[in-house]
Amino acid sequence: MDLRRITLAIAVLTLTAGASAQNKGVEWGKYLTVEVGKCQDCHTPRTPEGKLDESKWMKGAGLNIQPIEPVKKWHKDAPDITPSGKLWAKWGEEALVKFMTEGVGPRGTPADPPMSAYKLKKEDARAIIDYLKTLK
């Protein structure tokens, strides 16, 4: 094997390993978002039949829940958490990571109810961001 072929083989293996690691991050982020956090339950609108509208996955939705007693700052809507949504434009990626790792938004305050405050590991928050970046 000549030097050019060896160099090409190394380059292909390096690129493949990087892409594979990125895909694993996205897969892990999807698992955390969909299976653990169940984010779609609030952030995806429902069809008239009550099923999640997959054509509007994580695009924001009105919440069909409310407290029995009034709760200060209770939100009636869940925002679009895809990169095309206002939240990404307003906060930016680093603030979203901070929100997921420290439980506070850019102003240092926790999320308003009914959103929970999460304290994830940074690599898990990054994986979630990587997954959300795949959504249109």
C-alpha positions as CSV (number, residue, x, y, z in Angstrom):
1,M,0.0,0.0,0.0
2,D,1.4,3.4,-0.9
3,L,1.5,6.4,1.4
4,R,-1.4,8.1,-0.3
5,R,-3.7,5.2,0.2
6,I,-2.7,4.9,3.9
7,T,-3.3,8.6,4.4
8,L,-6.7,8.3,2.7
9,A,-7.6,5.3,4.8
10,I,-6.7,7.2,8.0
11,A,-8.7,10.2,6.9
12,V,-11.8,8.1,6.2
13,L,-11.5,6.3,9.5
14,T,-11.1,9.6,11.4
15,L,-14.1,11.1,9.7
16,T,-16.2,8.0,10.2
17,A,-15.3,7.8,13.9
18,G,-16.3,11.5,14.3
19,A,-19.6,11.1,12.5
20,S,-20.3,8.0,14.5
21,A,-19.6,9.8,17.8
22,Q,-21.9,12.6,16.7
23,N,-24.7,10.2,15.8
24,K,-24.4,8.5,19.2
25,G,-24.7,11.9,20.8
26,V,-27.8,12.7,18.8
27,E,-29.3,9.3,19.6
28,W,-28.5,9.8,23.3
29,G,-30.0,13.3,23.2
30,K,-33.2,11.9,21.5
31,Y,-33.5,9.2,24.2
32,L,-33.1,11.8,27.0
33,T,-35.6,14.2,25.3
34,V,-38.2,11.7,24.2
35,E,-38.0,8.8,26.6
36,V,-36.8,10.3,29.8
37,G,-37.9,13.9,29.8
38,K,-41.0,13.3,27.7
39,C,-40.6,16.9,26.4
40,Q,-42.9,16.2,23.5
41,D,-45.8,15.8,25.8
42,C,-45.9,19.6,26.4
43,H,-43.9,21.0,23.5
44,T,-45.7,19.2,20.7
45,P,-49.3,20.1,19.7
46,R,-51.9,17.4,19.5
47,T,-54.2,16.4,16.7
48,P,-58.0,16.6,17.2
49,E,-57.8,12.8,18.1
50,G,-55.4,13.6,20.9
51,K,-52.3,12.2,19.3
52,L,-49.0,14.1,19.1
53,D,-48.8,16.0,15.8
54,E,-45.5,14.6,14.5
55,S,-45.5,17.2,11.7
56,K,-45.0,19.9,14.4
57,W,-42.6,18.0,16.7
58,M,-41.4,20.2,19.6
59,K,-42.8,23.3,17.8
60,G,-44.6,24.5,20.9
61,A,-48.2,23.9,22.1
62,G,-50.9,25.1,24.3
63,L,-51.0,23.2,27.6
64,N,-54.1,21.2,28.4
65,I,-53.3,21.2,32.1
66,Q,-53.8,23.8,34.8
67,P,-53.5,23.8,38.6
68,I,-56.6,23.4,40.7
69,E,-55.5,26.5,42.8
70,P,-53.9,29.5,41.1
71,V,-50.1,29.2,40.8
72,K,-48.0,32.3,40.3
73,K,-46.4,32.7,36.8
74,W,-48.2,29.5,35.5
75,H,-47.7,29.2,31.7
76,K,-50.6,28.2,29.4
77,D,-48.2,27.4,26.5
78,A,-45.0,25.5,26.0
79,P,-42.5,27.2,23.6
80,D,-41.1,25.9,20.4
81,I,-37.8,24.3,21.4
82,T,-36.5,23.6,17.9
83,P,-33.6,25.8,16.6
84,S,-36.1,27.8,14.4
85,G,-38.1,28.8,17.5
86,K,-37.9,32.1,19.3
87,L,-36.4,30.5,22.4
88,W,-33.2,29.6,20.6
89,A,-33.0,33.1,19.1
90,K,-33.7,34.8,22.4
91,W,-31.5,32.6,24.6
92,G,-28.8,31.0,22.4
93,E,-27.4,27.6,22.7
94,E,-25.1,28.3,25.7
95,A,-28.1,29.6,27.8
96,L,-30.1,26.5,26.9
97,V,-27.2,24.3,28.1
98,K,-27.0,26.4,31.3
99,F,-30.8,26.0,31.8
100,M,-30.5,22.3,31.5
101,T,-27.4,22.0,33.8
102,E,-28.1,24.7,36.4
103,G,-31.9,24.9,36.3
104,V,-31.9,28.7,35.5
105,G,-32.4,30.8,32.4
106,P,-30.2,33.6,31.2
107,R,-31.4,36.0,33.9
108,G,-30.5,33.5,36.6
109,T,-34.1,32.6,37.4
110,P,-35.7,29.2,37.3
111,A,-38.3,28.3,34.7
112,D,-41.9,29.3,35.5
113,P,-44.3,26.5,36.2
114,P,-45.2,23.9,35.1
115,M,-41.7,23.5,33.6
116,S,-39.3,21.6,35.9
117,A,-35.8,22.8,36.7
118,Y,-33.3,20.2,35.5
119,K,-29.7,19.7,36.7
120,L,-28.2,17.5,34.0
121,K,-24.6,16.7,33.3
122,K,-23.2,19.0,30.7
123,E,-22.6,16.1,28.2
124,D,-26.2,15.1,28.6
125,A,-27.4,18.7,28.0
126,R,-25.1,18.9,24.9
127,A,-26.6,15.6,23.6
128,I,-30.1,17.1,24.0
129,I,-29.0,20.2,22.1
130,D,-27.5,18.0,19.4
131,Y,-30.8,16.2,19.0
132,L,-32.9,19.3,19.0
133,K,-30.6,20.7,16.3
134,T,-31.8,17.9,14.0
135,L,-35.4,19.1,14.3
136,K,-36.8,21.5,11.7
